[in-house]
Amino acid sequence: MKKPLFLALALCLVFAMAASAQAAPSQIVSEGTYDVVVYTDDTEIIAEDSTGQVISSGTAGTDDSKVIQTAMKAVEDGIVVIAAGNYALSSSIEIGVSNPTTTPTPTPTSTPVPSGKPDLVVTDISWEPANPATGDTITMKATIKNQGTAATPAGTIHGVAFTSDGNLGSAVWSDTYTASIAPGAWITVTANGGVSGATWTAAAGTCTITATVDDVDRIEEGNENNNVFTKAMTVGATAPTPTPTRTPTPTPTPGQTTYGADANPTGNPIGGGDGYKNIVSRSNADFIVDTTSELVSALGSAQSGDIIWVEQNANIDMSGRTTTIRAGVILASNRGENGSPGGRIYQTSAGTRLFTIGGQNVRITGLRIEGPQKDTSASSTNVGIYTSYRNLEVDNCEIFGWGNAAIGIAGTGGSDMKTGAYIHHNYIHHNQVAGLGYGVCLSSGGVALVEANYFDYCRHAITGAGMAGDGYEARYNICGPNWITTSPHNFDMHGTTSGSTTIAGDTIKIHHNTFLGTTSQMPTCIAIRGVPRDGAYIDHNWFYFTRDAPVWQTGGTTGISMTNNLIGANGVLSASGPIKYY
């Protein structure tokens, strides 16, 4: 980083910087005595924090206002320094200013060597689902902070071990984070391994969860006696059942009395938005962005555990760009928080994929992700999010306008649908190009858990290519009333030829969903175009559709179990079927 004369700005009294201003040097400020520095080399303008981490950058003379404004937003009570130089400001920027009274410190001729040692502590433990019920699969997370005076070593595993009631025989751990953690910085890690796997199965009762950071002493710390944090976890005997907004009156099946998406036990509203609880906090962000250049820069710099925060009023044009999100990175905004729609990332031109997932454990949350194809025709189509890596989580987003697919999932296979990908509490709509138009598309052995989303104006809300290994579990989703493109059935699995038979993937589980569509364009609600190698299990759904059977099968007449579903707006119980073979 350059070390010119700096203009120190402590956030106190307010004044406005006019356009085409030149920063006048007031004193020399040494690296480390500020929170954020802004400087320019006449081709690029950059904002960095005191550890040298870039928080915003852009083209000098074009992006000056935005970069300086981002620097201001990143500091609530501290010092921002602006290097001497020419800045072309397109709008007024409010900055608090006071002249520091401390004795000037000469600019060092080399990067200072930090003194002291790192000191890692656990500041919080969390788990998913947040309110587990007996039998749930629990994934553990911990937030760790370096409260020492030196950065942790890069390339060294920052391990965290989790135990329940001190039982080492069932311990799980996180051992994938190896980037340096600066003094005062924190990250959140997720368990990825264990004695018997990386997750636990929830058992009723209350237990004490212990998280130990640097559990095998890989990192020399200033204090080796503060690495342990405990928190109580309570597991309910059964999943909570909210009071349905509609009350069907079918003859109940013993032990199973809820039908359709009203059974939603997730604790969050279907489709996300207002009332969604699991919103990432802006204060935890490692990067804060509201322009294209800032987002591209942040995605290029972010490492596993980093949070990129998109400002809630941002409108970021990514037309013509395909950008990778690295393993372990969280891309977030705050859809639903105090009425916020969430930051908007969009494309206006056809033919490019927006985001390619570059590794495991990526989360995309709280955003509006908008494509250019919202109607039923397009000569060239786009994909919003594409992954071939496991543990992608997409939640509380509004995703629309993607002619090919809003979310594409390939080769994430295995029997654990949620590990394949977890797509939940999103509003996914207007992905309806004829012949394509998918909300969630699985292929090449891709699997996913698709939960508590609101789908509308799609050709297929969920589809699979029908290859060996393809599968999904869909639960607590609502498919809205508007399905108007060519052959717009809600859930789908294509068929592929395997020897003398046509298979339709492996495992399909469709339960506790509500299908509101009755439009004339709809041939049916669910189409299975072959025989699933394991089976398709369709139960406890509510189909408003009555013009034909709500489930169709071609390529065979076996492999589908359809039991205990409600048919029609009045909710008439059908204990078995109906299925149409065509």
LODREN-398852 format. One record per residue (C-alpha): residue number from 1; residue in three letters; x, y, z. Coordinates in steps of 0.05 Angstrom, whole numbers. Example, Ala and Ser with C-alpha at 12.3 -4.5 7.8 and 13.67 -1.06 7.14 Angstrom:
<nodes>
NODE num residuo   east  north     up
NODE   1     ALA    246    -90    156
NODE   2     SER    273    -21    143
</nodes>
This chain:
<nodes>
NODE num residuo   east  north     up
NODE   1     MET      0      0      0
NODE   2     LYS     26     71    -15
NODE   3     LYS     42    114     44
NODE   4     PRO     36    187     22
NODE   5     LEU     15    246     65
NODE   6     PHE    -55    232     92
NODE   7     LEU   -112    277    110
NODE   8     ALA   -139    250    176
NODE   9     LEU   -214    252    183
NODE  10     ALA   -242    234    251
NODE  11     LEU   -317    226    249
NODE  12     CYS   -343    287    288
NODE  13     LEU   -368    352    257
NODE  14     VAL   -402    346    189
NODE  15     PHE   -384    382    124
NODE  16     ALA   -397    367     50
NODE  17     MET   -342    355     -1
NODE  18     ALA   -355    390    -66
NODE  19     ALA   -342    362   -135
NODE  20     SER   -271    361   -163
NODE  21     ALA   -239    371    -95
NODE  22     GLN   -166    362    -79
NODE  23     ALA   -146    333    -11
NODE  24     ALA    -98    379     25
NODE  25     PRO    -46    344     68
NODE  26     SER    -50    362    141
NODE  27     GLN     -1    314    174
NODE  28     ILE     33    248    165
NODE  29     VAL     -8    190    192
NODE  30     SER     25    122    201
NODE  31     GLU     -6     57    179
NODE  32     GLY    -47     27    236
NODE  33     THR    -70     94    266
NODE  34     TYR   -133     95    223
NODE  35     ASP   -192     50    209
NODE  36     VAL   -199     61    134
NODE  37     VAL   -153     95     83
NODE  38     VAL   -172    120     13
NODE  39     TYR   -118    133    -38
NODE  40     THR   -109    140   -114
NODE  41     ASP    -54    129   -165
NODE  42     ASP    -92    168   -219
NODE  43     THR   -117    104   -251
NODE  44     GLU   -150     68   -193
NODE  45     ILE   -182     91   -127
NODE  46     ILE   -178     43    -69
NODE  47     ALA   -206     40      2
NODE  48     GLU   -170     -6     51
NODE  49     ASP   -177    -22    124
NODE  50     SER   -119    -18    173
NODE  51     THR    -98    -90    157
NODE  52     GLY    -92    -75     82
NODE  53     GLN   -157   -110     64
NODE  54     VAL   -190    -77      4
NODE  55     ILE   -262    -58     21
NODE  56     SER   -277    -19    -43
NODE  57     SER   -242      1   -107
NODE  58     GLY   -257     30   -175
NODE  59     THR   -234     73   -233
NODE  60     ALA   -202    139   -211
NODE  61     GLY   -242    199   -233
NODE  62     THR   -305    156   -245
NODE  63     ASP   -317    118   -180
NODE  64     ASP   -287    167   -130
NODE  65     SER   -353    187    -98
NODE  66     LYS   -376    115    -89
NODE  67     VAL   -310     89    -61
NODE  68     ILE   -304    147    -12
NODE  69     GLN   -377    138      9
NODE  70     THR   -366     63     21
NODE  71     ALA   -306     81     64
NODE  72     MET   -349    128    105
NODE  73     LYS   -402     74    114
NODE  74     ALA   -350     24    138
NODE  75     VAL   -332     66    199
NODE  76     GLU   -383     84    251
NODE  77     ASP   -336    116    303
NODE  78     GLY   -264    120    282
NODE  79     ILE   -215    151    233
NODE  80     VAL   -218    152    157
NODE  81     VAL   -157    179    121
NODE  82     ILE   -156    206     49
NODE  83     ALA    -89    208     14
NODE  84     ALA    -68    273    -17
NODE  85     GLY    -88    274    -91
NODE  86     ASN   -142    295   -140
NODE  87     TYR   -212    267   -130
NODE  88     ALA   -269    279   -179
NODE  89     LEU   -332    276   -137
NODE  90     SER   -398    270   -174
NODE  91     SER   -440    284   -112
NODE  92     SER   -433    314    -43
NODE  93     ILE   -407    268     11
NODE  94     GLU   -419    281     84
NODE  95     ILE   -357    269    126
NODE  96     GLY   -345    286    199
NODE  97     VAL   -279    321    209
NODE  98     SER   -233    343    265
NODE  99     ASN   -159    356    267
NODE 100     PRO   -122    304    310
NODE 101     THR    -78    334    364
NODE 102     THR    -30    277    371
NODE 103     THR     43    285    352
NODE 104     PRO     53    266    279
NODE 105     THR     86    199    267
NODE 106     PRO    132    192    207
NODE 107     THR    109    144    152
NODE 108     PRO    148     79    162
NODE 109     THR    194     59    106
NODE 110     SER    172    -14    110
NODE 111     THR    111    -53    132
NODE 112     PRO    111    -55    209
NODE 113     VAL    121   -123    240
NODE 114     PRO     63   -137    288
NODE 115     SER     82   -146    360
NODE 116     GLY     51   -195    408
NODE 117     LYS     12   -258    391
NODE 118     PRO    -57   -277    365
NODE 119     ASP   -110   -297    415
NODE 120     LEU   -168   -338    388
NODE 121     VAL   -234   -343    425
NODE 122     VAL   -303   -370    408
NODE 123     THR   -355   -315    412
NODE 124     ASP   -417   -355    393
NODE 125     ILE   -442   -424    375
NODE 126     SER   -500   -435    327
NODE 127     TRP   -533   -493    292
NODE 128     GLU   -579   -509    235
NODE 129     PRO   -637   -518    240
NODE 130     ALA   -640   -463    292
NODE 131     ASN   -698   -498    330
NODE 132     PRO   -684   -572    321
NODE 133     ALA   -734   -627    332
NODE 134     THR   -721   -700    347
NODE 135     GLY   -691   -735    287
NODE 136     ASP   -667   -671    252
NODE 137     THR   -597   -670    222
NODE 138     ILE   -558   -616    260
NODE 139     THR   -499   -577    230
NODE 140     MET   -455   -540    279
NODE 141     LYS   -424   -471    269
NODE 142     ALA   -379   -427    311
NODE 143     THR   -358   -354    307
NODE 144     ILE   -285   -345    325
NODE 145     LYS   -249   -279    337
NODE 146     ASN   -176   -260    341
NODE 147     GLN   -173   -214    401
NODE 148     GLY    -97   -214    403
NODE 149     THR    -47   -163    378
NODE 150     ALA    -20   -203    318
NODE 151     ALA    -52   -238    259
NODE 152     THR    -59   -313    259
NODE 153     PRO    -12   -350    211
NODE 154     ALA    -37   -361    140
NODE 155     GLY    -37   -432    115
NODE 156     THR    -50   -461    185
NODE 157     ILE   -115   -496    201
NODE 158     HIS   -159   -455    248
NODE 159     GLY   -194   -516    277
NODE 160     VAL   -256   -517    321
NODE 161     ALA   -281   -580    356
NODE 162     PHE   -353   -589    379
NODE 163     THR   -377   -637    432
NODE 164     SER   -445   -650    464
NODE 165     ASP   -444   -660    539
NODE 166     GLY   -370   -674    534
NODE 167     ASN   -378   -737    492
NODE 168     LEU   -313   -741    452
NODE 169     GLY   -338   -804    417
NODE 170     SER   -387   -763    375
NODE 171     ALA   -345   -701    366
NODE 172     VAL   -350   -661    301
NODE 173     TRP   -301   -609    277
NODE 174     SER   -284   -555    227
NODE 175     ASP   -215   -558    196
NODE 176     THR   -220   -522    128
NODE 177     TYR   -205   -450    146
NODE 178     THR   -132   -433    134
NODE 179     ALA   -130   -358    118
NODE 180     SER   -100   -309    167
NODE 181     ILE   -146   -274    216
NODE 182     ALA   -126   -202    231
NODE 183     PRO   -128   -174    301
NODE 184     GLY   -199   -156    318
NODE 185     ALA   -228   -195    260
NODE 186     TRP   -275   -255    265
NODE 187     ILE   -301   -311    220
NODE 188     THR   -355   -364    224
NODE 189     VAL   -336   -436    210
NODE 190     THR   -380   -497    197
NODE 191     ALA   -367   -568    219
NODE 192     ASN   -344   -610    160
NODE 193     GLY   -319   -674    193
NODE 194     GLY   -326   -717    255
NODE 195     VAL   -316   -783    289
NODE 196     SER   -380   -810    257
NODE 197     GLY   -393   -756    205
NODE 198     ALA   -399   -681    203
NODE 199     THR   -469   -676    231
NODE 200     TRP   -509   -699    291
NODE 201     THR   -579   -729    295
NODE 202     ALA   -621   -690    344
NODE 203     ALA   -647   -726    407
NODE 204     ALA   -700   -696    452
NODE 205     GLY   -676   -658    513
NODE 206     THR   -626   -604    532
NODE 207     CYS   -551   -613    525
NODE 208     THR   -489   -570    532
NODE 209     ILE   -451   -556    468
NODE 210     THR   -377   -541    476
NODE 211     ALA   -336   -509    421
NODE 212     THR   -260   -507    428
NODE 213     VAL   -220   -465    379
NODE 214     ASP   -149   -487    362
NODE 215     ASP   -166   -552    396
NODE 216     VAL   -100   -587    377
NODE 217     ASP    -55   -526    390
NODE 218     ARG    -34   -512    319
NODE 219     ILE    -28   -436    333
NODE 220     GLU     16   -404    386
NODE 221     GLU    -29   -355    424
NODE 222     GLY    -19   -302    476
NODE 223     ASN    -71   -337    520
NODE 224     GLU    -80   -412    513
NODE 225     ASN   -134   -417    568
NODE 226     ASN   -193   -381    536
NODE 227     ASN   -208   -425    476
NODE 228     VAL   -272   -458    503
NODE 229     PHE   -344   -433    496
NODE 230     THR   -407   -469    517
NODE 231     LYS   -481   -460    499
NODE 232     ALA   -544   -499    516
NODE 233     MET   -583   -532    460
NODE 234     THR   -655   -554    470
NODE 235     VAL   -686   -605    422
NODE 236     GLY   -761   -612    419
NODE 237     ALA   -794   -679    421
NODE 238     THR   -830   -666    356
NODE 239     ALA   -828   -612    303
NODE 240     PRO   -876   -553    319
NODE 241     THR   -939   -551    276
NODE 242     PRO   -965   -481    263
NODE 243     THR  -1039   -469    260
NODE 244     PRO  -1060   -476    187
NODE 245     THR  -1087   -414    152
NODE 246     ARG  -1136   -460    116
NODE 247     THR  -1170   -517    153
NODE 248     PRO  -1183   -579    111
NODE 249     THR  -1234   -629    137
NODE 250     PRO  -1212   -696    106
NODE 251     THR  -1214   -762    142
NODE 252     PRO  -1146   -760    178
NODE 253     THR  -1093   -814    168
NODE 254     PRO  -1071   -837    238
NODE 255     GLY  -1009   -798    258
NODE 256     GLN  -1013   -754    197
NODE 257     THR  -1063   -697    200
NODE 258     THR  -1030   -639    164
NODE 259     TYR  -1031   -628     89
NODE 260     GLY   -999   -579     42
NODE 261     ALA   -950   -523     59
NODE 262     ASP   -990   -502    119
NODE 263     ALA   -952   -556    156
NODE 264     ASN   -889   -512    151
NODE 265     PRO   -849   -525    215
NODE 266     THR   -788   -484    195
NODE 267     GLY   -802   -424    239
NODE 268     ASN   -794   -377    178
NODE 269     PRO   -846   -353    128
NODE 270     ILE   -854   -390     62
NODE 271     GLY   -818   -349      9
NODE 272     GLY   -777   -311     61
NODE 273     GLY   -780   -235     65
NODE 274     ASP   -817   -202    122
NODE 275     GLY   -810   -243    185
NODE 276     TYR   -749   -282    162
NODE 277     LYS   -704   -292    222
NODE 278     ASN   -637   -318    196
NODE 279     ILE   -612   -252    166
NODE 280     VAL   -537   -240    164
NODE 281     SER   -517   -177    201
NODE 282     ARG   -484   -121    163
NODE 283     SER   -438   -109    222
NODE 284     ASN   -407   -178    211
NODE 285     ALA   -388   -163    138
NODE 286     ASP   -317   -166    113
NODE 287     PHE   -334   -129     49
NODE 288     ILE   -390    -78     38
NODE 289     VAL   -408    -65    -35
NODE 290     ASP   -459    -24    -75
NODE 291     THR   -426    -19   -144
NODE 292     THR   -406    -68   -198
NODE 293     SER   -332    -55   -189
NODE 294     GLU   -337    -64   -114
NODE 295     LEU   -374   -130   -120
NODE 296     VAL   -325   -157   -172
NODE 297     SER   -266   -136   -129
NODE 298     ALA   -296   -167    -66
NODE 299     LEU   -311   -233   -101
NODE 300     GLY   -239   -234   -126
NODE 301     SER   -211   -222    -56
NODE 302     ALA   -258   -259     -9
NODE 303     GLN   -235   -324     23
NODE 304     SER   -271   -379     60
NODE 305     GLY   -309   -350    119
NODE 306     ASP   -314   -280     90
NODE 307     ILE   -381   -244     84
NODE 308     ILE   -394   -198     25
NODE 309     TRP   -451   -151     43
NODE 310     VAL   -492   -118    -13
NODE 311     GLU   -524    -53     10
NODE 312     GLN   -599    -58     14
NODE 313     ASN   -610     -2    -38
NODE 314     ALA   -555    -26    -85
NODE 315     ASN   -570    -38   -159
NODE 316     ILE   -510    -75   -186
NODE 317     ASP   -508    -88   -262
NODE 318     MET   -471   -152   -278
NODE 319     SER   -492   -155   -351
NODE 320     GLY   -443   -195   -394
NODE 321     ARG   -404   -221   -333
NODE 322     THR   -397   -291   -305
NODE 323     THR   -367   -287   -235
NODE 324     THR   -343   -342   -188
NODE 325     ILE   -361   -345   -114
NODE 326     ARG   -305   -381    -77
NODE 327     ALA   -314   -437    -27
NODE 328     GLY   -339   -416     41
NODE 329     VAL   -359   -345     20
NODE 330     ILE   -425   -315     41
NODE 331     LEU   -458   -264     -6
NODE 332     ALA   -513   -229     33
NODE 333     SER   -562   -172     39
NODE 334     ASN   -622   -161     85
NODE 335     ARG   -686   -178     48
NODE 336     GLY   -744   -173     97
NODE 337     GLU   -708   -133    151
NODE 338     ASN   -751    -73    168
NODE 339     GLY   -785    -79    100
NODE 340     SER   -720    -81     60
NODE 341     PRO   -725   -113     -9
NODE 342     GLY   -652   -132     -5
NODE 343     GLY   -595   -110    -51
NODE 344     ARG   -607   -121   -126
NODE 345     ILE   -558   -156   -172
NODE 346     TYR   -581   -161   -243
NODE 347     GLN   -566   -174   -316
NODE 348     THR   -598   -141   -377
NODE 349     SER   -564   -179   -434
NODE 350     ALA   -573   -252   -454
NODE 351     GLY   -525   -309   -458
NODE 352     THR   -484   -307   -394
NODE 353     ARG   -487   -342   -327
NODE 354     LEU   -488   -294   -268
NODE 355     PHE   -455   -334   -212
NODE 356     THR   -413   -398   -215
NODE 357     ILE   -401   -431   -148
NODE 358     GLY   -327   -446   -141
NODE 359     GLY   -326   -492    -81
NODE 360     GLN   -366   -521    -23
NODE 361     ASN   -403   -485     33
NODE 362     VAL   -425   -423     -5
NODE 363     ARG   -486   -385     20
NODE 364     ILE   -526   -333    -20
NODE 365     THR   -578   -299     23
NODE 366     GLY   -624   -239     27
NODE 367     LEU   -614   -214    -44
NODE 368     ARG   -655   -197   -106
NODE 369     ILE   -624   -234   -165
NODE 370     GLU   -655   -212   -230
NODE 371     GLY   -645   -238   -300
NODE 372     PRO   -664   -209   -368
NODE 373     GLN   -716   -260   -390
NODE 374     LYS   -782   -252   -354
NODE 375     ASP   -831   -272   -409
NODE 376     THR   -841   -337   -446
NODE 377     SER   -794   -326   -505
NODE 378     ALA   -719   -315   -513
NODE 379     SER   -669   -329   -567
NODE 380     SER   -612   -338   -517
NODE 381     THR   -621   -354   -443
NODE 382     ASN   -584   -344   -378
NODE 383     VAL   -573   -382   -313
NODE 384     GLY   -574   -344   -247
NODE 385     ILE   -533   -390   -201
NODE 386     TYR   -497   -454   -221
NODE 387     THR   -461   -503   -176
NODE 388     SER   -426   -570   -182
NODE 389     TYR   -402   -566   -110
NODE 390     ARG   -439   -591    -48
NODE 391     ASN   -468   -551      9
NODE 392     LEU   -493   -492    -30
NODE 393     GLU   -546   -454     10
NODE 394     VAL   -592   -404    -24
NODE 395     ASP   -643   -373     24
NODE 396     ASN   -688   -313     32
NODE 397     CYS   -675   -288    -39
NODE 398     GLU   -721   -263    -94
NODE 399     ILE   -696   -296   -159
NODE 400     PHE   -730   -282   -225
NODE 401     GLY   -721   -270   -299
NODE 402     TRP   -675   -329   -315
NODE 403     GLY   -695   -360   -381
NODE 404     ASN   -657   -426   -371
NODE 405     ALA   -656   -435   -296
NODE 406     ALA   -655   -392   -233
NODE 407     ILE   -611   -445   -199
NODE 408     GLY   -574   -501   -233
NODE 409     ILE   -546   -559   -192
NODE 410     ALA   -502   -613   -224
NODE 411     GLY   -466   -674   -195
NODE 412     THR   -475   -659   -121
NODE 413     GLY   -502   -730   -110
NODE 414     GLY   -514   -775    -52
NODE 415     SER   -572   -793     -7
NODE 416     ASP   -567   -730     35
NODE 417     MET   -609   -681     -5
NODE 418     LYS   -592   -622     39
NODE 419     THR   -517   -632     31
NODE 420     GLY   -528   -633    -45
NODE 421     ALA   -558   -563    -41
NODE 422     TYR   -606   -528      6
NODE 423     ILE   -654   -482    -30
NODE 424     HIS   -703   -452     20
NODE 425     HIS   -749   -394     37
NODE 426     ASN   -740   -359    -31
NODE 427     TYR   -790   -325    -77
NODE 428     ILE   -774   -354   -145
NODE 429     HIS   -816   -329   -203
NODE 430     HIS   -819   -309   -277
NODE 431     ASN   -771   -362   -301
NODE 432     GLN   -816   -386   -357
NODE 433     VAL   -782   -387   -425
NODE 434     ALA   -816   -440   -469
NODE 435     GLY   -779   -506   -469
NODE 436     LEU   -736   -486   -409
NODE 437     GLY   -757   -438   -353
NODE 438     TYR   -736   -474   -289
NODE 439     GLY   -735   -450   -218
NODE 440     VAL   -688   -505   -194
NODE 441     CYS   -656   -553   -244
NODE 442     LEU   -617   -616   -226
NODE 443     SER   -573   -657   -271
NODE 444     SER   -512   -704   -275
NODE 445     GLY   -528   -735   -208
NODE 446     GLY   -549   -671   -174
NODE 447     VAL   -592   -672   -111
NODE 448     ALA   -623   -618    -68
NODE 449     LEU   -671   -604    -11
NODE 450     VAL   -721   -552    -35
NODE 451     GLU   -760   -524     24
NODE 452     ALA   -810   -469     40
NODE 453     ASN   -803   -431    -25
NODE 454     TYR   -858   -393    -62
NODE 455     PHE   -857   -409   -137
NODE 456     ASP   -899   -374   -189
NODE 457     TYR   -895   -357   -264
NODE 458     CYS   -845   -413   -278
NODE 459     ARG   -849   -467   -331
NODE 460     HIS   -826   -518   -279
NODE 461     ALA   -812   -497   -208
NODE 462     ILE   -766   -559   -200
NODE 463     THR   -739   -604   -254
NODE 464     GLY   -689   -660   -260
NODE 465     ALA   -654   -686   -322
NODE 466     GLY   -672   -758   -302
NODE 467     MET   -600   -783   -301
NODE 468     ALA   -576   -836   -252
NODE 469     GLY   -566   -801   -185
NODE 470     ASP   -613   -743   -198
NODE 471     GLY   -663   -730   -143
NODE 472     TYR   -696   -680    -97
NODE 473     GLU   -738   -672    -36
NODE 474     ALA   -791   -617    -41
NODE 475     ARG   -829   -598     22
NODE 476     TYR   -869   -540     50
NODE 477     ASN   -867   -503    -17
NODE 478     ILE   -925   -464    -48
NODE 479     CYS   -933   -464   -123
NODE 480     GLY   -975   -402   -138
NODE 481     PRO  -1033   -396   -187
NODE 482     ASN   -997   -369   -249
NODE 483     TRP   -970   -421   -298
NODE 484     ILE   -979   -396   -369
NODE 485     THR   -921   -419   -414
NODE 486     THR   -917   -484   -455
NODE 487     SER   -931   -547   -414
NODE 488     PRO   -921   -512   -347
NODE 489     HIS   -927   -567   -295
NODE 490     ASN   -899   -550   -227
NODE 491     PHE   -852   -608   -209
NODE 492     ASP   -818   -651   -261
NODE 493     MET   -767   -707   -272
NODE 494     HIS   -745   -722   -343
NODE 495     GLY   -729   -793   -366
NODE 496     THR   -664   -821   -395
NODE 497     THR   -654   -888   -429
NODE 498     SER   -617   -941   -390
NODE 499     GLY   -614  -1007   -426
NODE 500     SER   -685  -1028   -443
NODE 501     THR   -717   -981   -392
NODE 502     THR   -728   -907   -382
NODE 503     ILE   -705   -883   -314
NODE 504     ALA   -727   -819   -281
NODE 505     GLY   -669   -806   -233
NODE 506     ASP   -663   -842   -167
NODE 507     THR   -703   -813   -109
NODE 508     ILE   -759   -761   -111
NODE 509     LYS   -795   -740    -47
NODE 510     ILE   -853   -692    -54
NODE 511     HIS   -892   -679     10
NODE 512     HIS   -930   -623     46
NODE 513     ASN   -932   -576    -14
NODE 514     THR   -990   -534    -37
NODE 515     PHE  -1005   -529   -112
NODE 516     LEU  -1052   -471   -127
NODE 517     GLY  -1047   -472   -203
NODE 518     THR  -1109   -488   -244
NODE 519     THR  -1093   -449   -308
NODE 520     SER  -1115   -478   -375
NODE 521     GLN  -1042   -483   -398
NODE 522     MET  -1026   -533   -343
NODE 523     PRO  -1032   -606   -364
NODE 524     THR  -1018   -631   -293
NODE 525     CYS   -979   -612   -230
NODE 526     ILE   -925   -666   -228
NODE 527     ALA   -896   -705   -287
NODE 528     ILE   -849   -764   -277
NODE 529     ARG   -822   -785   -346
NODE 530     GLY   -795   -854   -330
NODE 531     VAL   -787   -900   -271
NODE 532     PRO   -745   -873   -213
NODE 533     ARG   -691   -924   -193
NODE 534     ASP   -709   -917   -119
NODE 535     GLY   -778   -887   -124
NODE 536     ALA   -821   -825   -124
NODE 537     TYR   -859   -814    -59
NODE 538     ILE   -916   -764    -63
NODE 539     ASP   -957   -753      0
NODE 540     HIS   -993   -701     43
NODE 541     ASN   -995   -649    -12
NODE 542     TRP  -1054   -605    -29
NODE 543     PHE  -1071   -600   -104
NODE 544     TYR  -1123   -547   -124
NODE 545     PHE  -1118   -575   -195
NODE 546     THR  -1179   -619   -214
NODE 547     ARG  -1182   -617   -291
NODE 548     ASP  -1141   -681   -295
NODE 549     ALA  -1099   -725   -250
NODE 550     PRO  -1048   -682   -213
NODE 551     VAL   -993   -733   -226
NODE 552     TRP   -974   -761   -294
NODE 553     GLN   -924   -816   -310
NODE 554     THR   -895   -838   -377
NODE 555     GLY   -843   -891   -393
NODE 556     GLY   -872   -941   -343
NODE 557     THR   -926   -952   -292
NODE 558     THR   -885   -968   -230
NODE 559     GLY   -841   -933   -181
NODE 560     ILE   -890   -879   -156
NODE 561     SER   -923   -882    -88
NODE 562     MET   -979   -830    -84
NODE 563     THR  -1018   -832    -19
NODE 564     ASN  -1058   -786     26
NODE 565     ASN  -1063   -722    -14
NODE 566     LEU  -1118   -669    -16
NODE 567     ILE  -1151   -655    -83
NODE 568     GLY  -1189   -591   -102
NODE 569     ALA  -1196   -524    -67
NODE 570     ASN  -1242   -557    -16
NODE 571     GLY  -1189   -608      3
NODE 572     VAL  -1220   -676    -11
NODE 573     LEU  -1175   -731     15
NODE 574     SER  -1149   -782    -36
NODE 575     ALA  -1118   -841      1
NODE 576     SER  -1087   -868    -62
NODE 577     GLY  -1073   -835   -130
NODE 578     PRO  -1097   -810   -177
NODE 579     ILE  -1040   -821   -228
NODE 580     LYS  -1048   -816   -303
NODE 581     TYR  -1004   -860   -347
NODE 582     TYR   -993   -831   -416
</nodes>
